[in-house]
Structure formats: C-alpha cells, structure tokens
Amino acid sequence: MLAALVLQFMERMPDRQAAEACSFDLRWKLALGMEADEPAFHPTSLVKFRERLLAHGLEQLGFEAVLEQMSAAGYLPKRTRQRLDSTHIIGLVSHMTRLDCVRETLRLALEDLAQIENLPRPAAWALWWERYVESRIDYKSSGDILRLKMSQAGLDARDVLNWVNGLPPEIRQGEAVRLLQRVFDENFETRHDGTVEQSRARPAGAVQNPHNPDAQWSYKSTMKNKEWVGHKVQVAETVEAAPRSTGEPTKNVITAIVTQSAPESEKAGMAAVLKEQRQLGLEKPEVIYADAGYVSGPSMAKASAEGFTLMGPALPSAKRGVYPSEAFEVNVERRSAVCPAGKTSTQCARMKAAKTGRITYRFEWVGCCDGCNLKAECLHKGERGRMLRVNEHHTFSQTRWQLMRTAEFKKDMHHRNGIEGTHSELVRGYGLRKARYRGEKKVRLQNYLIGAACNIKRWCRRVTWEAKQAMVGIESIAKPMAVPA
Ligand code: SF4
C-alpha cells in the first residue's frame, strides 16, 4: 500500500485512478511485485491506509525507507554538503472574509452543540440558530450593514462561549467550541465595560477558514503574488561536488522535506530540518547553502557550535542614515571597535536584555568626534559622539560581509541556486504547490510521499544512466578498431 501511495504521487493520480492502475497497468503490477492476475484493492483502502499512517505518527515512513535503501546502495554519502530553501504550499481552503469566518465558526459550533442530547438550551438559542444556521448573509449589503453583522456575530460568539463555559468539561473542551474561542480571540477584543469590538488586524497564524484551521496566511517579499493561505515546506538536498557531464542525471538526494505552518521562520525551519535528519540517522552536513533568510550572526554562531558551516549572504544592518555597523571594525572578544576615521572606541559596555536574555555590546567614542571630517556621515544631527550597538555574534556577520565581497564566495554560492530547480521539479512533476488534503498532518504526509517519489525517480534515472554508460564501455571495447583508409 505504501509503494502504491508513492507511485500515486509519482504519477500525480487521484485514489480511484491509482487503484485502477494497480488492477490494469502491468508496469504498476511489476513495480509493486504483484502477479498479473492479482486483484487490487478498493480506492477507499488508500484513504484508510493514510489514516492509519497518521494515527500511528508514521507520515515519514515511505521517505525514510527510500533514504535507507539509497544509503545502503551507496547513493547517499554519509557526510554531505547540502542546500536548503523553503517554498509555499497553497492550502485546500476557500477564501473567506473575517465575517464569513466568524459566522461559519459559529454555525459549526451550534451544529455540534445541537447534537448533544438533553442539553438545556438558553433562551437565545432559537435566535442564534436562525441567524447562523438557517440564514445566509447578503453580500450586496452596504459596508455599514456588514459591519453591524460583524459586531452582532462578535456579541453572539461571546454569549455562546459564556453559556458553554458553564457546561461540563467534555462539552467545553469540544473541538468546535475551542475553535470558536480561538476565532473569537483572534477577531474581537472585549473592553473593560464588557462591550465587544472587532480587533483591527488578525494576529499571525489566525484561522482563515474554520474547515481548515491549519491553513494560515503568510507572505513572501520575493514572490509575485506575495501572499498565500496554506503551509510552507523546507526542502534540503545534497550538493554534487563535481559538475555533471552532458545528459548525466543528478546525483543529488532530497534529505529532508519538512512541513511548517505558513508564518514560521526560515531559522525555525532549518532547526526542524536538522532535527529530522538526526532522527533519520543522517550525519550532520559539512556545509548548508541557504539564502539570507537563514543567515544571521546568531544562526552562524549556532551552526559553528554544532560543527557545520552555514553558507549564505548575511543581511546588512538596519539603515540609520549614518555609517552602519559594516563600516566599523569590531572586535567583540577584545571589546574594541575602530571607526571609519581609524579611531579606537573609548568605552564598551555589555548589556543583557531582562526579557529575552539577548546580549549586546555598546561601543562609544567619547571626545573623539569633535574635530572629525566624517562627522556629517557618522553622526545624526545634534549627536556629539558616536555610539554603536552590536549583538554578541557580530564577529560572524562581520566576517561574512567581508567574505561576500570576494569572487570565491559568489562562485561557491552557485551551489545554492540548484534548490530553485528542485522546487520547480517538485511543483511541476509531483504537485507540491497545492495541498491535496486538509490539515497540516495530512499535508506533511503528502510532502513525504512527494519527496520519496522524487528520490526514487532520480535514483532510477541514475541507475539506468550508469547501466547505459557501462554498456557503452563494453561496446567500445568489443568494437573492432576503425582502420584508417
Ligand atoms: S565621527 Fe567619531 S566615530 Fe565617526 S568617524 Fe569620526 S571620529 Fe570616528
């Protein structure tokens, strides 16, 4: 069944078609080790098998099995250089306005509560039922009316929640009730006088559609459409050391395909990728090539402490209209910094933020700046001396900024670019861009199956090419030498 699922994703087929292929397609039968006349299964068996995988937390089983086999066959080296990048996944979810979302969540909660036998209902129940279960909103209504309906929905949601809070815990803890509480908190604020008001903006990770709360809104400044509702996936693959010859298939292996919620950061994604690779028994990579979203002083310091190099461009420091920290030569260990005029700092203070525990260093040039020619570029209006604040891992950023100016760095970073091609391969060849299922767990399973399908196809191409090369070698030996005329 697992092999049938992987083949299904390799061929981008729906369940029914995959079950038919298992019955009638001899290529599938051969691949699955079935007899030619062996009956296949009903399409719903695939659904049930996926549910069993999810129930046992075995979403990664197929992906893991393929990696193990590739490693055993010598197609996955132990210590590798890898590249990493994320791409977005559009969730299986229809667009809803905030009013739609609140009303639909109320409807789901009321219908759920209506199924509980002998539940005493409050006087307002008939009104709620009529408003949210039996009625549809007229979207041609004016903005004022729609705003009124939103306020009404907020008040009703609060009243429903107040009523449910007095009920036994098994009702209060129900999924639909918890979702209503979440949607209410994300969309409304309760004032001191008890009135309910719509909040200005929804927080990151807010529910966009109650039928798929895991599909969340996010945006990427590098994307054309910029925003999407759904999920995110981190893809890591090995990087070939030597360039390929013409027609040679790739040797690269996808080593991690980690699904995240859409607003999660790239740095959290990289930590999840490394954790998963560790769980799969893969050694830590020598180098990870990534874009600026993954690279910062702290993340480079962490990578160095863990024994690998995080290779990628470090973002410049925030612009303040005067010389940024890149213009200074800072030595955090010696607590000294040299300014663009070549003067060494006179004071250095180490500071620790009480809330976050973040450590920063503040350098000052007391009495150095009065007669300086670079004052206009270095100091803000009214400032008498320069002050520079950097984080404790500034040395890593500084070294990277210097490295970024070299030709070797630009050449080395070509290794990262191939990940865009892999994303394209996964999107066009295996349907990575759109979620087939609702809920993050199921999307995670989908992505693992896609990763497994892609690795198998790459592996097959490689084996076929190597066999062909061996044949060419034998033929060239067997062929008689051409005799010149
Ligand atoms: S203004 Fe002060 S800190 Fe800035 S370059 Fe001149 S001496 Fe150095």
Boltz pocket constraint, residues with backbone or C-beta under 6 A from the ligand:
constraints:
  - pocket:
      binder: B
      contacts: [[A, 339], [A, 340], [A, 341], [A, 342], [A, 343], [A, 365], [A, 368], [A, 369], [A, 372], [A, 373], [A, 374], [A, 375], [A, 378], [A, 379], [A, 385], [A, 386]]
      max_distance: 6.0
